[in-house]
């Protein structure tokens, strides 16, 4: 996935800022049913080994297809 994602691993806590914009967040909600705040904050505590691949696919699609 294009971009620098190092900020993800530098954060601590149950929530993380993805760096996604409002259009990318809306795309992920509509197309992948991934829910987060409009500023791109997502609950990491809500993820499981089963849901991580779906989230990764959604982020990749949003970053590569939505400006």
LODODO-253728 format. One record per residue: residue in one letter; x, y, z of N, C-alpha, C, O in turn. Coordinates in steps of 0.2 Angstrom, whole numbers, always signed. Layout:
REM LODODO-253728
+---+--------+---------+-------+---------+----------+-------+--------+---------+-------+--------+---------+-------+
: r : n.east : n.north :  n.up : ca.east : ca.north : ca.up : c.east : c.north :  c.up : o.east : o.north :  o.up :
+---+--------+---------+-------+---------+----------+-------+--------+---------+-------+--------+---------+-------+
: a :      X :       Y :     Z :       X :        Y :     Z :      X :       Y :     Z :      X :       Y :     Z :
...
+---+--------+---------+-------+---------+----------+-------+--------+---------+-------+--------+---------+-------+
REM end
This chain:
REM LODODO-253728
+---+--------+---------+-------+---------+----------+-------+--------+---------+-------+--------+---------+-------+
: r : n.east : n.north :  n.up : ca.east : ca.north : ca.up : c.east : c.north :  c.up : o.east : o.north :  o.up :
+---+--------+---------+-------+---------+----------+-------+--------+---------+-------+--------+---------+-------+
: x :     +4 :      -6 :    +0 :      +0 :       +0 :    +0 :     +4 :      +6 :    +0 :     +9 :      +7 :    +4 :
: x :     +3 :     +11 :    -5 :      +7 :      +17 :    -5 :     +7 :     +21 :    +1 :     +2 :     +21 :    +5 :
: x :    +12 :     +25 :    +3 :     +12 :      +29 :    +8 :    +17 :     +27 :   +14 :    +19 :     +21 :   +14 :
: x :    +18 :     +31 :   +19 :     +22 :      +30 :   +25 :    +17 :     +28 :   +30 :    +13 :     +32 :   +32 :
: x :    +17 :     +22 :   +33 :     +13 :      +20 :   +38 :    +16 :     +19 :   +45 :    +14 :     +16 :   +49 :
: x :    +22 :     +22 :   +46 :     +26 :      +21 :   +52 :    +23 :     +24 :   +58 :    +24 :     +22 :   +63 :
: x :    +18 :     +29 :   +57 :     +15 :      +33 :   +62 :    +10 :     +28 :   +66 :     +9 :     +29 :   +72 :
: x :     +8 :     +22 :   +62 :      +3 :      +18 :   +65 :     +7 :     +14 :   +71 :     +4 :     +13 :   +77 :
: x :    +13 :     +12 :   +70 :     +16 :       +8 :   +75 :    +19 :     +12 :   +81 :    +21 :     +10 :   +86 :
: x :    +19 :     +19 :   +80 :     +22 :      +23 :   +85 :    +17 :     +25 :   +90 :    +18 :     +29 :   +95 :
: x :    +10 :     +24 :   +89 :      +5 :      +26 :   +93 :     +4 :     +21 :   +99 :     +5 :     +15 :   +98 :
: x :     +1 :     +23 :  +104 :      +0 :      +19 :  +110 :     -8 :     +19 :  +111 :    -11 :     +25 :  +111 :
: x :    -11 :     +14 :  +114 :     -18 :      +14 :  +116 :    -23 :     +10 :  +112 :    -20 :      +7 :  +107 :
: x :    -29 :     +11 :  +113 :     -34 :       +7 :  +110 :    -36 :     +10 :  +103 :    -39 :      +6 :   +99 :
: x :    -35 :     +16 :  +102 :     -37 :      +19 :   +96 :    -30 :     +22 :   +92 :    -25 :     +23 :   +95 :
: x :    -31 :     +22 :   +85 :     -25 :      +25 :   +81 :    -28 :     +29 :   +76 :    -34 :     +28 :   +74 :
: x :    -24 :     +34 :   +74 :     -26 :      +38 :   +68 :    -23 :     +35 :   +62 :    -17 :     +34 :   +62 :
: x :    -27 :     +34 :   +57 :     -24 :      +30 :   +51 :    -21 :     +35 :   +46 :    -17 :     +33 :   +42 :
: x :    -23 :     +42 :   +47 :     -21 :      +46 :   +42 :    -25 :     +47 :   +35 :    -23 :     +50 :   +31 :
: x :    -30 :     +43 :   +35 :     -35 :      +43 :   +30 :    -39 :     +49 :   +30 :    -41 :     +52 :   +35 :
: x :    -41 :     +51 :   +24 :     -45 :      +57 :   +23 :    -53 :     +55 :   +24 :    -54 :     +49 :   +24 :
: x :    -57 :     +60 :   +24 :     -64 :      +59 :   +25 :    -67 :     +55 :   +19 :    -71 :     +51 :   +20 :
: x :    -65 :     +56 :   +13 :     -67 :      +52 :    +7 :    -65 :     +45 :    +7 :    -69 :     +41 :    +5 :
: x :    -59 :     +44 :    +9 :     -56 :      +37 :   +10 :    -60 :     +33 :   +16 :    -62 :     +28 :   +15 :
: x :    -62 :     +37 :   +21 :     -66 :      +34 :   +27 :    -73 :     +32 :   +24 :    -75 :     +27 :   +26 :
: x :    -76 :     +37 :   +20 :     -82 :      +36 :   +18 :    -82 :     +30 :   +13 :    -87 :     +26 :   +13 :
: x :    -77 :     +29 :    +9 :     -77 :      +23 :    +4 :    -76 :     +17 :    +8 :    -80 :     +12 :    +6 :
: x :    -72 :     +17 :   +13 :     -71 :      +11 :   +17 :    -78 :      +9 :   +21 :    -80 :      +3 :   +21 :
: x :    -82 :     +14 :   +23 :     -88 :      +12 :   +26 :    -93 :      +9 :   +21 :    -96 :      +4 :   +22 :
: x :    -93 :     +13 :   +15 :     -98 :      +11 :   +10 :    -97 :      +4 :    +7 :   -101 :      -1 :    +6 :
: x :    -90 :      +3 :    +5 :     -88 :       -3 :    +1 :    -86 :      -9 :    +5 :    -87 :     -15 :    +3 :
: x :    -84 :      -8 :   +11 :     -81 :      -13 :   +16 :    -84 :     -14 :   +22 :    -82 :     -18 :   +26 :
: x :    -89 :      -9 :   +24 :     -92 :       -9 :   +31 :    -87 :      -9 :   +36 :    -88 :     -12 :   +41 :
: x :    -82 :      -5 :   +35 :     -77 :       -3 :   +40 :    -79 :      +3 :   +43 :    -79 :      +8 :   +40 :
: x :    -79 :      +4 :   +50 :     -82 :      +10 :   +53 :    -77 :     +13 :   +57 :    -73 :     +10 :   +61 :
: x :    -76 :     +20 :   +57 :     -71 :      +24 :   +61 :    -74 :     +31 :   +61 :    -79 :     +32 :   +57 :
: x :    -71 :     +35 :   +64 :     -73 :      +42 :   +64 :    -71 :     +45 :   +58 :    -66 :     +43 :   +54 :
: x :    -74 :     +51 :   +56 :     -73 :      +54 :   +49 :    -66 :     +56 :   +49 :    -63 :     +58 :   +43 :
: x :    -62 :     +57 :   +54 :     -55 :      +60 :   +54 :    -50 :     +54 :   +54 :    -44 :     +55 :   +54 :
: x :    -53 :     +48 :   +53 :     -49 :      +42 :   +52 :    -46 :     +38 :   +58 :    -42 :     +34 :   +58 :
: x :    -49 :     +40 :   +64 :     -48 :      +37 :   +70 :    -51 :     +30 :   +71 :    -58 :     +30 :   +70 :
: x :    -48 :     +25 :   +72 :     -51 :      +18 :   +72 :    -49 :     +14 :   +79 :    -44 :     +15 :   +82 :
: x :    -53 :     +10 :   +81 :     -52 :       +6 :   +87 :    -48 :      +0 :   +86 :    -51 :      -4 :   +82 :
: x :    -42 :      +0 :   +88 :     -38 :       -6 :   +87 :    -40 :     -12 :   +92 :    -39 :     -17 :   +90 :
: x :    -43 :     -10 :   +97 :     -46 :      -15 :  +102 :    -51 :     -19 :   +99 :    -53 :     -25 :  +101 :
: x :    -55 :     -16 :   +94 :     -60 :      -20 :   +90 :    -58 :     -25 :   +85 :    -62 :     -28 :   +82 :
: x :    -51 :     -25 :   +84 :     -49 :      -30 :   +79 :    -47 :     -36 :   +81 :    -46 :     -37 :   +87 :
: x :    -47 :     -41 :   +77 :     -45 :      -48 :   +79 :    -41 :     -51 :   +73 :    -41 :     -48 :   +68 :
: x :    -38 :     -57 :   +74 :     -34 :      -60 :   +69 :    -38 :     -61 :   +63 :    -36 :     -61 :   +57 :
: x :    -45 :     -62 :   +64 :     -49 :      -64 :   +58 :    -51 :     -57 :   +54 :    -52 :     -58 :   +48 :
: x :    -52 :     -52 :   +58 :     -54 :      -45 :   +54 :    -48 :     -41 :   +51 :    -49 :     -37 :   +47 :
: x :    -42 :     -42 :   +53 :     -36 :      -39 :   +51 :    -35 :     -39 :   +43 :    -34 :     -34 :   +40 :
: x :    -36 :     -45 :   +40 :     -35 :      -45 :   +33 :    -40 :     -41 :   +29 :    -39 :     -38 :   +24 :
: x :    -46 :     -41 :   +32 :     -52 :      -37 :   +29 :    -50 :     -29 :   +29 :    -51 :     -26 :   +25 :
: x :    -48 :     -27 :   +35 :     -46 :      -20 :   +36 :    -40 :     -18 :   +32 :    -40 :     -13 :   +29 :
: x :    -35 :     -23 :   +31 :     -29 :      -21 :   +27 :    -32 :     -21 :   +19 :    -29 :     -16 :   +16 :
: x :    -36 :     -25 :   +17 :     -39 :      -24 :   +10 :    -43 :     -18 :    +9 :    -42 :     -15 :    +4 :
: x :    -47 :     -16 :   +14 :     -50 :      -10 :   +14 :    -46 :      -4 :   +14 :    -47 :      +1 :   +10 :
: x :    -41 :      -3 :   +18 :     -36 :       +2 :   +18 :    -32 :      +3 :   +11 :    -32 :      +8 :    +8 :
: x :    -30 :      -3 :    +9 :     -27 :       -3 :    +2 :    -31 :      -1 :    -3 :    -29 :      +4 :    -7 :
: x :    -37 :      -3 :    -4 :     -42 :       +0 :    -9 :    -43 :      +7 :    -8 :    -44 :     +11 :   -13 :
: x :    -44 :      +9 :    -2 :     -46 :      +16 :    -1 :    -40 :     +21 :    -3 :    -41 :     +26 :    -6 :
: x :    -34 :     +19 :    -1 :     -28 :      +23 :    -3 :    -26 :     +23 :   -10 :    -24 :     +28 :   -13 :
: x :    -27 :     +17 :   -13 :     -26 :      +17 :   -21 :    -31 :     +19 :   -25 :    -30 :     +21 :   -31 :
: x :    -37 :     +20 :   -23 :     -43 :      +21 :   -27 :    -46 :     +28 :   -26 :    -50 :     +31 :   -30 :
: x :    -45 :     +31 :   -20 :     -49 :      +37 :   -18 :    -44 :     +42 :   -16 :    -39 :     +41 :   -12 :
: x :    -45 :     +48 :   -19 :     -41 :      +54 :   -17 :    -43 :     +58 :   -11 :    -40 :     +63 :    -9 :
+---+--------+---------+-------+---------+----------+-------+--------+---------+-------+--------+---------+-------+
REM end
